[in-house]
Each structure stands twice: as C-alpha cells, then as structure tokens.
Amino acid sequence: MTTMIALTVGLAVFVGIALGLLGGGGSIMTVPLLAYVAGMDAKQAIATSLLVVGVTSAVGAVSHARAGRVQWRTGLIFGAAGMAGAYAGGLLARFIPGTVLLIGFAVMMIATAIAMLRGRKNVHAADGAHRMPIPKIIAEGLVVGLVTGLVGAGGGFLVVPALALLGGLPMPVAVGTSLIVIAMKSFAGLAGYLSSVHIDWGVALAVTAAAVVGALIGARLTAMVDPDALRKAFGWFVLGMSSVILAQEIHLAVGIAAAALTAVALAMYLACNRTEFCPLRHLVANRHASAAA
C-alpha cells in the first residue's frame, strides 16, 4: 500500500503540470489516480481530488498572475457565475442517467477539441489587455457551470475554450484565468463533500504538495510555449481524454477505436506539419491531377 501511495504522489506531479500548462485535466486525471492507484472509494477520491485540484489551481493562478497571464476580473465573475450554473446543473443531473451525461460530455469534449485545433479567427488581442464584457462573462460562466454541474467534472476543458475561443483571450491568459475558476468551483464542491465524506488528510496533503510542484513547473512552461502550439496541445489532450470516457461509459472497444482514430489523426497532423510526407496533400494533388486530365 505504501508503494501505491508513493506512486500516486509521484504521478500527481504530472497532474499539476497539466493544470499549470493547459488549465485543465485536473479532475479527469486525479479521480482515477486516487481511485485506482491509491485505492480510495469513488466518493473519497472525488472529494480528495477537489482539494488537490483546488489548491493546485490556486497556486498555479498566482504563478500565472505574477507573469501577467491572469485577468482577475474575468476569472472571479466567470467563477461566481459558474458556481451558480453548477448548482443548477447538479439539481438537473438527478433526472438524467449518469451514463447519458458522461457520453454527452465526451461528445462535447470532442467538439471542443476540434474547435481548439482549428483555432479562432479574428482574435481581438495579441496580449492580455482584451477585456470581456461583463454580461458575456456571466452568460458563458452560467452555461459552462451548468454543463460541468451536470457531469460533475471537466471545468478546465470547457473554461479554457470559452475564454480563448468565445472570449477572445490569448491562450496563455485563458489558461491562467481558468485556474481561478477551477479553484473556486473545486473549493465549493469540496465544502459540499466534507460533511459526508472522510478524507485521508495525510495522503491528500502529500498528493496536493506534489501536484503544486507540478503546477509551478507547468506555469513556467507556459511562458516557453507558443500560444498556438499550446492551444493545439490542449485540443489533442482533450481529444485523447474523451476516448477514456467513451471506453468507460460505452464499451472498451469504442474507447480503443476513438483512441486509434486520435492517434492516426495526430500522426497525419505531425506528418503534414513537420515533414514533407503528407498523405492528405498527396490525395488532394492526385484529385486535382485527375480533374485536370
């Protein structure tokens, strides 16, 4: 058991790196880590993950803020609206089967990933100066909160695209600002669990400390990565995580098929962007040649 706890703590560093670098992935990685590696039951794993993700996101947000990659006004308003939306989503969730919710969430993750990979035309600002209108922040926060309240996870997967694609924030600023929202929602969720779930504070604090170290590393890496590359990395990451949910909620074969398609798409993307060999370019060229003939 001690070995598994040590492994959990070690892997928690990568959870922190994902949060600090991408602004998402915390809950979807922490819950399985605590449940399957540390051996916690489902509710204990969820409650502990809220503590880990909340503290890690807060520390990551401070690190991003020092580098000027956080819009506090946007984050706090979005977070407050998101908490209200999440509460409403939690009330509605009781009327919808959990499997249906998670499958819908996976489909939404795929759509979000594709949108992130395609990018956003006519971005308003090249730096963090662009300020979103308050009504727009509230509306997006309510919608994102409602969805995350329905499925119970995935805040960063929706907050970052909402800020980057819909709000027009540069990707590094969207990542930094999203951490405020994730921290607020995580602490609110944790408060609800504390009255009914026992937390192993020793393990929780050790995992949190490791994740915080990872978040600080991830925040530093953000400054070294091109915003477009960061946005695309986020998209591929979300696409891969959707395969995990499909495998869990529909069938292992479906998840494997989705993961295989993602791997093929990634391989073709890398081939077309980093080498001269591109199957898609050859296919288009052959079609044009056939049409000309």
Protein Blocks (a to p, Z undefined) as FASTA:
>chain_A
ZZmmmmmmmmmmmmmmmmmmnopaklmmmmmmmmmmnopafklmmmmmmmmmmmmmmmmm
mmmmmnopacfklmmmmmmmmmmmmmmmmmmmmmpcfklmmmmmmmmmmmmmmmmmnope
hifbfbfkbccdfklmmmmmmmmmmmmmmnopaklmmmmmmmmmmnopafklmmmmmmmm
mmmmmmmmmmmmmmmpccdfklmmmmmmmmmmmmmmmmmmmmmpcfklmmmmmmmmmmmm
mmmmmmmmmomklmmmmmmmmmmmmmmmmmmmmmmbdfklmmmmmmmmmmmZZ
